[in-house]
Protein backbone atom coordinates (compact mmCIF):
# COMPACT_ATOMS: atom_id res chain seq x y z
CA UNK A 1 0.00 0.00 0.00
CA UNK A 2 0.98 3.65 -0.37
CA UNK A 3 1.45 6.04 2.49
CA UNK A 4 -1.05 8.72 1.53
CA UNK A 5 -1.18 12.00 3.49
CA UNK A 6 -4.58 11.00 4.85
CA UNK A 7 -3.38 7.59 6.06
CA UNK A 8 -0.25 9.02 7.69
CA UNK A 9 -2.21 11.74 9.49
CA UNK A 10 -4.48 9.06 10.99
CA UNK A 11 -1.78 6.43 11.58
CA UNK A 12 -1.71 5.02 15.12
CA UNK A 13 0.88 6.20 17.60
CA UNK A 14 1.50 5.15 21.18
CA UNK A 15 3.92 5.43 24.08
CA UNK A 16 6.40 2.58 23.82
CA UNK A 17 8.13 0.93 26.82
CA UNK A 18 10.76 3.69 26.74
CA UNK A 19 7.98 6.28 27.17
CA UNK A 20 8.63 7.59 23.68
CA UNK A 21 5.91 8.53 21.22
CA UNK A 22 6.08 5.89 18.47
CA UNK A 23 4.50 6.18 15.00
CA UNK A 24 3.36 2.68 14.00
CA UNK A 25 3.71 1.88 10.29
CA UNK A 26 4.79 -1.76 10.44
CA UNK A 27 3.53 -4.70 8.38
CA UNK A 28 1.83 -2.64 5.67
CA UNK A 29 3.93 -3.75 2.64
CA UNK A 30 4.94 -0.11 2.11
CA UNK A 31 7.29 0.15 -0.90
CA UNK A 32 8.32 3.80 -0.45
CA UNK A 33 8.63 6.17 2.51
CA UNK A 34 6.50 9.23 1.74
CA UNK A 35 4.13 11.87 3.15
CA UNK A 36 5.44 11.58 6.72
CA UNK A 37 5.13 15.35 7.06
CA UNK A 38 1.40 14.73 7.42
CA UNK A 39 2.08 13.62 10.98
CA UNK A 40 3.91 16.90 11.66
CA UNK A 41 6.93 15.24 13.27
CA UNK A 42 5.08 14.52 16.50
CA UNK A 43 6.93 11.28 17.27
CA UNK A 44 10.23 10.14 18.79
CA UNK A 45 10.33 6.66 17.21
CA UNK A 46 9.42 5.69 13.64
CA UNK A 47 8.49 2.01 13.26
CA UNK A 48 8.71 0.80 9.64
CA UNK A 49 9.39 -2.86 10.43
CA UNK A 50 8.22 -5.61 8.05
CA UNK A 51 7.47 -3.63 4.89
CA UNK A 52 8.88 -3.65 1.33
CA UNK A 53 11.01 -0.49 1.49
CA UNK A 54 14.12 -0.46 -0.72
CA UNK A 55 15.49 3.04 0.04
CA UNK A 56 15.90 4.55 3.50
CA UNK A 57 15.17 8.20 2.83
CA UNK A 58 12.49 10.78 2.12
CA UNK A 59 11.95 11.51 5.81
CA UNK A 60 11.04 15.18 6.41
CA UNK A 61 12.91 17.38 8.88
CA UNK A 62 12.33 15.62 12.20
CA UNK A 63 14.57 16.99 14.96
CA UNK A 64 12.49 15.12 17.54
CA UNK A 65 13.13 11.71 15.95
CA UNK A 66 15.61 9.60 17.96
CA UNK A 67 14.93 6.05 16.71
CA UNK A 68 14.09 4.35 13.41
CA UNK A 69 13.13 0.67 13.31
CA UNK A 70 13.17 -0.62 9.73
CA UNK A 71 13.99 -4.32 10.12
CA UNK A 72 12.71 -6.92 7.66
CA UNK A 73 12.46 -4.71 4.60
CA UNK A 74 14.44 -4.80 1.34
CA UNK A 75 16.58 -1.72 1.99
CA UNK A 76 19.70 -1.64 -0.15
CA UNK A 77 20.27 2.13 -0.30
CA UNK A 78 20.53 4.94 2.24
CA UNK A 79 19.78 8.38 0.82
CA UNK A 80 22.62 10.93 1.24
CA UNK A 81 19.96 13.58 1.89
CA UNK A 82 18.62 11.74 4.95
CA UNK A 83 21.06 12.75 7.77
CA UNK A 84 20.33 16.52 7.79
CA UNK A 85 16.64 15.75 8.37
CA UNK A 86 17.22 13.49 11.38
CA UNK A 87 20.09 15.21 13.24
CA UNK A 88 19.25 13.73 16.64
CA UNK A 89 18.84 10.08 15.64
CA UNK A 90 20.33 7.81 18.31
CA UNK A 91 19.12 4.34 17.27
CA UNK A 92 18.87 2.79 13.81
CA UNK A 93 17.71 -0.82 13.42
CA UNK A 94 18.10 -2.30 9.91
CA UNK A 95 18.06 -6.03 10.69
CA UNK A 96 17.36 -8.38 7.74
CA UNK A 97 17.65 -6.00 4.81
CA UNK A 98 19.68 -6.06 1.57
CA UNK A 99 22.63 -3.72 2.23
CA UNK A 100 25.59 -5.35 0.52
CA UNK A 101 28.29 -2.68 0.21
CA UNK A 102 30.23 -0.79 2.87
CA UNK A 103 29.97 2.34 0.73
CA UNK A 104 26.20 2.22 1.16
CA UNK A 105 26.77 3.13 4.81
CA UNK A 106 28.65 6.36 4.04
CA UNK A 107 25.62 8.65 4.63
CA UNK A 108 25.58 7.43 8.24
CA UNK A 109 28.86 9.27 8.84
CA UNK A 110 26.89 12.51 9.17
CA UNK A 111 24.58 11.11 11.86
CA UNK A 112 26.83 12.31 14.67
CA UNK A 113 24.24 11.56 17.39
CA UNK A 114 23.87 7.91 16.31
CA UNK A 115 24.95 5.53 19.09
CA UNK A 116 23.15 2.23 18.37
CA UNK A 117 23.24 0.57 14.93
CA UNK A 118 21.95 -2.89 13.98
CA UNK A 119 22.79 -4.41 10.59
CA UNK A 120 22.44 -8.12 11.36
CA UNK A 121 21.01 -10.11 8.48
CA UNK A 122 22.48 -7.82 5.80
CA UNK A 123 25.04 -9.20 3.31
CA UNK A 124 27.42 -6.35 4.23
CA UNK A 125 28.07 -7.98 7.62
CA UNK A 126 29.99 -10.73 5.83
CA UNK A 127 32.59 -8.25 4.56
CA UNK A 128 36.10 -8.88 5.85
CA UNK A 129 36.45 -5.35 7.26
CA UNK A 130 32.80 -4.77 8.22
CA UNK A 131 33.23 -4.01 11.91
CA UNK A 132 36.36 -1.91 11.49
CA UNK A 133 34.83 0.22 8.74
CA UNK A 134 31.56 0.82 10.59
CA UNK A 135 33.28 1.67 13.87
CA UNK A 136 35.62 4.10 12.10
CA UNK A 137 33.14 5.71 9.71
CA UNK A 138 29.61 5.74 11.15
CA UNK A 139 28.75 8.76 13.33
CA UNK A 140 32.33 9.97 12.80
CA UNK A 141 33.59 7.23 15.09
CA UNK A 142 31.14 7.94 17.92
CA UNK A 143 29.04 4.79 17.63
CA UNK A 144 28.69 2.94 20.95
CA UNK A 145 26.85 -0.29 20.08
CA UNK A 146 26.99 -2.33 16.86
CA UNK A 147 24.69 -5.32 16.34
CA UNK A 148 23.79 -5.33 20.05
CA UNK A 149 27.45 -5.55 21.13
CA UNK A 150 29.18 -2.66 22.85
CA UNK A 151 32.18 -1.41 20.88
CA UNK A 152 35.40 -1.95 22.82
CA UNK A 153 38.37 0.42 22.78
CA UNK A 154 40.51 -2.36 21.32
CA UNK A 155 38.25 -2.51 18.25
CA UNK A 156 38.43 1.28 17.87
CA UNK A 157 42.22 1.12 17.91
CA UNK A 158 42.21 -1.79 15.48
CA UNK A 159 39.98 0.21 13.12
CA UNK A 160 42.33 3.20 13.18
CA UNK A 161 45.39 1.04 12.53
CA UNK A 162 43.65 -0.65 9.61
CA UNK A 163 42.17 2.40 7.91
CA UNK A 164 44.36 5.39 8.82
CA UNK A 165 47.86 6.26 7.68
CA UNK A 166 50.15 6.02 10.69
CA UNK A 167 52.22 9.05 9.73
CA UNK A 168 49.49 11.47 8.61
CA UNK A 169 46.40 10.19 10.44
CA UNK A 170 44.47 10.46 7.17
CA UNK A 171 42.46 7.67 5.51
CA UNK A 172 44.77 5.21 3.77
CA UNK A 173 44.34 3.45 0.43
CA UNK A 174 42.23 0.66 1.93
CA UNK A 175 39.84 3.19 3.49
CA UNK A 176 39.43 4.91 0.13
CA UNK A 177 38.93 1.58 -1.62
CA UNK A 178 36.20 0.50 0.80
CA UNK A 179 34.44 3.86 0.37
CA UNK A 180 34.09 3.52 -3.40
CA UNK A 181 30.62 2.40 -4.56
CA UNK A 182 30.90 -1.05 -6.11
CA UNK A 183 29.06 -2.58 -9.03
CA UNK A 184 27.30 -4.93 -6.67
CA UNK A 185 25.91 -2.03 -4.61
CA UNK A 186 24.46 -0.39 -7.72
CA UNK A 187 23.05 -3.71 -8.87
CA UNK A 188 21.68 -4.32 -5.38
CA UNK A 189 19.63 -1.13 -5.51
CA UNK A 190 18.19 -1.89 -8.92
CA UNK A 191 17.62 -5.56 -8.11
CA UNK A 192 15.93 -4.85 -4.77
CA UNK A 193 13.59 -2.48 -6.57
CA UNK A 194 12.73 -5.33 -8.89
CA UNK A 195 12.20 -7.66 -5.93
CA UNK A 196 9.65 -5.19 -4.63
CA UNK A 197 7.79 -5.16 -7.94
CA UNK A 198 7.77 -8.95 -7.95
CA UNK A 199 7.09 -9.46 -4.24
CA UNK A 200 4.13 -11.73 -5.02
CA UNK A 201 6.32 -14.17 -7.00
CA UNK A 202 7.51 -17.51 -5.68
CA UNK A 203 8.62 -20.81 -7.17
CA UNK A 204 5.68 -22.96 -8.03
CA UNK A 205 3.29 -20.13 -8.72
CA UNK A 206 2.80 -16.40 -8.94
CA UNK A 207 0.32 -14.91 -6.55
CA UNK A 208 1.75 -15.51 -3.10
CA UNK A 209 4.25 -13.44 -1.14
CA UNK A 210 7.84 -14.62 -0.88
CA UNK A 211 8.69 -16.11 2.49
CA UNK A 212 11.55 -14.62 4.56
CA UNK A 213 13.71 -17.61 3.54
CA UNK A 214 12.97 -17.01 -0.15
CA UNK A 215 13.82 -13.31 0.22
CA UNK A 216 17.09 -14.32 1.90
CA UNK A 217 17.99 -16.63 -1.00
CA UNK A 218 17.28 -13.85 -3.49
CA UNK A 219 19.57 -11.46 -1.59
CA UNK A 220 22.32 -14.11 -1.37
CA UNK A 221 22.10 -14.78 -5.11
CA UNK A 222 22.36 -11.05 -5.75
CA UNK A 223 25.46 -10.59 -3.62
CA UNK A 224 27.18 -13.44 -5.52
CA UNK A 225 26.32 -11.96 -8.93
CA UNK A 226 29.49 -10.73 -10.62
CA UNK A 227 28.07 -9.11 -13.76
CA UNK A 228 25.07 -7.02 -14.73
CA UNK A 229 24.03 -9.86 -17.06
CA UNK A 230 23.77 -12.25 -14.12
CA UNK A 231 21.64 -9.69 -12.29
CA UNK A 232 19.33 -9.36 -15.31
CA UNK A 233 18.99 -13.17 -15.55
CA UNK A 234 18.07 -13.34 -11.88
CA UNK A 235 15.48 -10.61 -12.45
CA UNK A 236 13.98 -12.61 -15.33
CA UNK A 237 13.84 -15.68 -13.09
CA UNK A 238 11.85 -13.72 -10.52
CA UNK A 239 9.51 -12.49 -13.23
CA UNK A 240 8.93 -16.13 -14.23
CA UNK A 241 8.12 -17.12 -10.67
CA UNK A 242 11.45 -18.79 -9.89
CA UNK A 243 13.21 -18.14 -6.58
CA UNK A 244 16.96 -18.96 -6.51
CA UNK A 245 17.82 -22.20 -4.71
CA UNK A 246 21.63 -22.07 -4.65
CA UNK A 247 24.49 -19.97 -6.05
CA UNK A 248 24.17 -17.64 -9.01
CA UNK A 249 25.41 -20.05 -11.68
CA UNK A 250 23.29 -22.90 -10.34
CA UNK A 251 20.23 -20.68 -10.02
CA UNK A 252 20.57 -19.26 -13.53
CA UNK A 253 21.11 -22.77 -14.96
CA UNK A 254 17.97 -24.00 -13.21
CA UNK A 255 16.07 -20.97 -14.45
CA UNK A 256 17.10 -21.61 -18.05
CA UNK A 257 16.32 -25.34 -17.91
CA UNK A 258 12.96 -24.68 -16.31
CA UNK A 259 11.84 -22.17 -18.94
Secondary structure, DSSP 8 states (H G I E B T S, - for coil): ----HHHHHH--EEE-TTS-EEEE--SS---S---GGGGTT--SEEE--SS---EE------TT--EEE--SS---EE-TTSGGG-TT--EEE--S-----GGGGGGGGG-TT--EEE-TTSGGGGSTTHHHHHHHHGGGGT--EETTEE--HHHHHHHHHHHB-TTT-SB-HHHHHHTS--HHHHHHHHHHHHHHHTTTEETTEESS---HHHHHHHHHHHHH--SHHHHHHHHHHHHTT----SSHHHHHHHHHHH-
